[in-house]
Amino acid sequence: MPTAPRHRCTGSSTCPAMLPAGVRYCPAHAVAYEQRRGTRQQRGYGSEHDRRRAAIVDRIRSGTLVFCVTCGVQLAESAFDLGHDEDRRRYLGPQCLPCNRGAGGRRGAAAANRA
């Protein structure tokens, strides 16, 4: 039986840990990553964010069709993010997971490629 591909931990260029596909960090570097990242409140996801997201969930539960503001796909109750602009000063509205998380990934890759 073939084994799943493995790769090195991305937390440090000198980390010897070999990880399965889909895992970015070894346990030690995962802790360091989460500490650098900050809490959800420090990243701008506080009570106002929670209220806005809950209001969208209520709309979906009541039968209102809610669509991704980026691509227009219909959203499910648990499968959406509340999108915001790059500096987190303004909410864009509900976004499907690929649109929301893809935007962050593209920004992160662009920043890494500039360095």
Backbone hydrogen bonds, N-H to C=O, Kabsch-Sander energy under -0.5 kcal/mol:
donor,donor_aa,acceptor,acceptor_aa,energy
7,H,19,L,-2.3
9,C,17,A,-1.6
10,T,24,R,-2.7
15,C,12,S,-1.1
19,L,7,H,-3.9
21,A,5,P,-0.9
23,V,20,P,-1.8
24,R,22,G,-0.5
30,A,26,C,-2.4
31,V,27,P,-1.7
32,A,28,A,-1.5
33,Y,29,H,-2.3
34,E,30,A,-2.3
35,Q,31,V,-2.0
36,R,32,A,-2.2
37,R,33,Y,-2.2
38,G,34,E,-1.5
43,R,39,T,-1.5
44,G,41,Q,-1.6
45,Y,40,R,-2.9
46,G,44,G,-0.7
50,D,46,G,-2.2
51,R,47,S,-2.5
52,R,48,E,-2.3
53,R,49,H,-2.5
54,A,50,D,-2.5
55,A,51,R,-2.0
56,I,52,R,-1.5
57,V,53,R,-2.3
58,D,54,A,-2.5
59,R,55,A,-1.8
60,I,56,I,-2.3
61,R,57,V,-2.8
62,S,58,D,-1.7
63,G,60,I,-1.5
64,T,59,R,-2.0
68,C,73,V,-2.7
69,V,94,P,-2.7
72,G,68,C,-1.3
75,L,66,V,-3.3
79,A,76,A,-0.5
81,D,95,Q,-2.7
83,G,81,D,-0.9
83,G,93,G,-2.3
85,D,90,R,-2.5
88,R,85,D,-1.8
92,L,83,G,-2.4
93,G,83,G,-1.2
95,Q,81,D,-3.1
97,L,79,A,-0.5
100,N,96,C,-2.4
101,R,97,L,-2.8
102,G,97,L,-0.5
102,G,98,P,-1.7
103,A,99,C,-1.5
104,G,100,N,-1.3
105,G,101,R,-2.0
106,R,102,G,-2.5
107,R,103,A,-2.2
108,G,104,G,-2.6
109,A,105,G,-2.6
110,A,106,R,-2.3
111,A,107,R,-2.3
112,A,108,G,-2.4
113,N,109,A,-2.5
114,R,110,A,-1.3
115,A,111,A,-1.1
